[in-house]
Amino acid sequence: MMTQIEITSDTLKAWGHIPGRDFGRLLEIAQAAEAAGIGHDQIRAKLDAMKPPPALTLQHAADVPLHFNIEASDDADEVKNLQDVRKTMEIVVRTPTVVSAAVMPDACPAGPEGTIPVGGVVATRNAIHPGMHSADICCSVMMTDLGEIDPKTVLDAAEKVTHFGPGGRRNGQRFTMSQALMDDFRANRFLSNPKILRMAVEHLGTQGDGNHFLFVGRSRNTGRTAMVTHHGSRGPGAVLYKLGMEVAERYRKRLSPETLKQNAWIPADTEDGQAYWDALQLIRKWTKANHNAIHQATVEFSGAQPKDRFWNEHNFVFKRDDLFYHGKGATPGWDDYAADATGLTLIPLNMAQPVLVVRGKDAGHSLGFSPHGAGRNFSRTEHRRRLGETTAQQALEAETKGLDVRFPAGGIDASELPSSYKNADNVVRQIGKFGLAEIVDYIDPYGCMMAGDVPPFWLEKKRKGRRR
């Protein structure tokens, strides 16, 4: 005689189970056990052991160490910027995974309240937060010592071989991606995405737009010419970020619904977490290859005799001991943060100021990080508004007198002029005051290239649609 089934969904609810993705499976297990003659007490105990852990609630901001390595002058813009940075960071550190956090002198907000700002560092336990490295994964800077060659020769050569603006390179103009790296992409569950694989080929040797640049100058220490590039992982990184945020959101809904969507995380000890961590390391390799391709092509085209070359990244996640450090516009200041770390890192300030070559001091109050640049006190739009009737050409001539500044993909981008950034001297002073890094050299500017005032891709698509 068959046992009458008495356990229903209402029974499971009474036992404390919440309807969701696994609810139907638990009901099947309970009813099968009941049909096999197992008592309700045993069934309930078995199901209790299968309950998901309780949702993690937000922390109190006061309970999380938060270090501010930044100060504002009497300037109203700096005061407001610091207030906004403080407010957003105090929301970020409420995320349940956060152990500690720090803010660099170049800090500025980078999204809705509760979003990690540029210049923010967040240490977490067993959690990788895609939103805390941003869509521009592994944005980074690389410098090559090019010897005694004339800076103009280098800038002319670089303009012929680099690629600014949206999209990738056309057929016949592409750099070759190594087969080994492509195979590694295909073996990773995130990077095997067809769009990423296509972009990995098309975008190699490209620099994009915005604040990405190619800078040429001379070392004060040696007098030799040096080239510095700044860009990230382009399309492949942007798609990886999107995929990572989608996975993190699924975990957020289950583990901590109170957590803001931009602070969702992937548990590092899961298969998803390991695959995403591996994907980040491969994107790092691709980004380094992207810089190397431009540097080597410039060397070959200009006839330079290169010497030292090194690089460092920001907008990335770094593992140290048992914690994950998310640097959004912040650079590790300890010597062995990566196998290819040299102990030296680069801090660009603006197109009219030197690029700093520094050695990080691994300060505890900065979680071991140093700044990545100068940062902004107000938005690009606000900067354009403040120019008033001054044209972009007039502003460029006034702010970069004597420098060779080029915008190969568009018109002059006024929002990238020195006046759109924080005062460089103040940033340098704070680096020293807070003991974040030791400056070992200055690369004084000869000139640079930036994309220019390029319309966003969505606007260009809209215009094309109207012309049809």
C-alpha positions, 0 to 999 in steps of 0.5 A, a space after each residue: 500500500 502506498 504511503 499517502 503524501 502529506 508534505 506539501 509546499 505549505 509544509 516546507 514553508 512552515 518549516 522555514 523554507 522560502 520559495 525560490 530557485 531550489 524550492 521545487 527540488 527540496 519538495 521533491 526530495 521531501 516527498 520521495 523520502 516520505 514515500 519511502 517511509 521516512 518520518 517527518 522529523 528525519 526529513 525536516 532535519 535533512 532539509 534543514 541541513 540543506 537550507 542556504 545560509 542566512 542573507 548577509 546584512 550590511 555592516 556599520 560603516 564605523 566598524 570598518 577601517 577606512 583611511 583617507 590619504 587626501 585633504 582638501 584645500 580651501 578651494 570649494 571644488 576640492 571641498 565638495 569633491 572630498 565630501 562626495 568621496 567620503 559619502 560614497 566610500 562610507 556606503 561602499 564599506 557597508 558591503 558585508 565582504 569588506 574588511 578595510 578601505 582607503 582613499 588616494 589623493 586623486 580620488 573623485 566620485 565615479 558613479 551613483 552614491 555607493 560606487 567605489 570612487 576613482 582613487 579608492 581601494 577596498 579589501 575584501 574576504 573571499 569576494 571578487 567585486 567586478 564593479 570595483 575594478 570597473 568596465 575598464 579592467 586593467 587600465 594601465 601604464 607602460 614606459 619604454 626608455 628609448 635612448 637618445 632618439 629625438 622625441 619628435 621622431 618618436 611621436 611621429 612614428 607612434 602616430 603612424 602605428 597606434 590606433 585611437 578612437 572607437 572600435 578595432 583595427 581593420 584587416 591588414 592592419 592588425 597585430 597578431 595575438 599569440 595562439 597560446 593566449 587565444 587557446 587560454 581564452 577559449 578554455 576559460 568559461 568567461 573569455 570563450 565568449 564569441 564577442 570577446 574572442 573577436 575583439 581580442 584580435 581586432 582591438 589588439 594594438 588600440 588605445 580607445 578614447 577618453 583619458 587614454 594617451 600616448 606620451 613622449 618626454 625626457 627623463 630628468 635623471 638620464 636625459 633619454 627619451 621615454 614613451 608612456 602609454 595609458 589604456 586598458 583591456 578595451 572591448 574584451 575587458 568591457 565584455 568580461 566586466 558585463 559577464 562578471 556583473 551578471 554572475 555577481 548579481 545572481 549571487 547578490 540576490 541569494 547572499 545579500 539582497 541588501 547590497 547595492 547592485 554595483 557592489 555585488 560579488 562573486 565568492 572566490 571559493 566557487 567555480 565561478 569565482 575561480 574562473 573569473 579570477 583566471 579570466 582577470 589574469 588572462 585579460 591582464 596578459 592581453 592588456 600587457 600585450 596590447 601595450 607591448 605591441 604599440 611600444 614595439 611597433 614604435 621602436 621599429 618604425 622610429 629606429 630607437 634603441 630601447 632600454 628598460 621597459 616596465 608597466 603597472 596596472 590599476 582598475 584591477 584586483 590583487 590578492 595578498 595573503 587571504 584578502 582581495 584588494 580592489 584598486 579603482 584608479 589605485 596602484 599597488 605599492 609593494 614590490 612583488 604584487 605580480 611576477 613582472 613587478 619591478 618595484 617602480 610604478 608610473 603616475 601621470 598627472 596631466 599632459 602638461 606635467 611630468 609623468 612621475 616614476 615612483 617606488 611605492 612605500 607599501 603604507 598600511 594606511 593606504 592598504 599598500 597602494 599609491 595614486 594612479 594619476 591626478 583625478 578630477 574635482 568636477 565632471 567633464 561637462 562642468 569643465 566645458 561649461 566653465 570654459 565659457 566663450 574660450 574655444 578648445 583651441 585657445 585653451 589648448 594653446 594657453 595650457 600646453 604652450 610649447 608642447 606637441 599635443 595631437 588628437 588623431 581621432 577627433 577634434 580637441 578634447 577640452 575635457 582632457 586639458 590640464 585645467 580639467 584635472 586636480 592641481 598636480 602640485 597638490 597631488 604630488 604634495 599629498 603623495 609625500 605628506 601621506 608617505 604613499 610613494 617615493 619619486 625617483 624620476 620625472 619624465 618631462 613632457 615633449 608632447 602626447 596624443 589622445 583620441 580627441 573629441 570623439 562622439 560616443 558610439 551610440 550617438 554615431 549609430 543614431 546619426 547613421 540611422 537617421 541618414 538611412 
